[in-house]
Amino acid sequence: MKKYVHIAFIYAAAAMAGGVFFREFTKFSDYTGPTTLRCVHTHLFMLGMVMFLLTALFARACPLEQSKLFRAFLPVYNLGVVLSAAMLLVRGVLQVLDTPLSTGADAAVSGIAGIGHLLTGAGLVFWFLALKEAAED
């Protein structure tokens, strides 16, 4: 359980840093338009901190950690959330700096973000299946 609280704390710190970066970077750049930077903060809080606080509670209440599905969840889900948040950050910085991307570079950013979202979704499936398995024990 302690491990998941630590992971939640790391995501909370990253979320707060993302929020401060969004506010300060856009203010410094005199940017007032829409940007994906605003999503980094909430994605990391909800998909990171909240998810791992819930995981800590479930791990304490049932034999969640004994599941092979749960052991698959941890790296897949974390990699997905980190990739997704990183691409939100990259896309947002490029938007604020008004940096034009070639079609290939734009597709690469979108593709990596898509992989991150797919991994996050797969991790959620592993998590729910592990919860279901642990609840049946």
ABEGO torsion letter per residue (X at the ends): XAAAAAAAAAAAAAAAAAAAAAAAAAAAAGBABBBAAAAAAAAAAAAAAAAAAAAAAAAAABBAAABAAAAAAAAAAAAAAAAAAAAAAAAAAAAAAGBBBBAAAAAAAAAAAAAAAAAAAAAAAAAAAAAAAAAAX
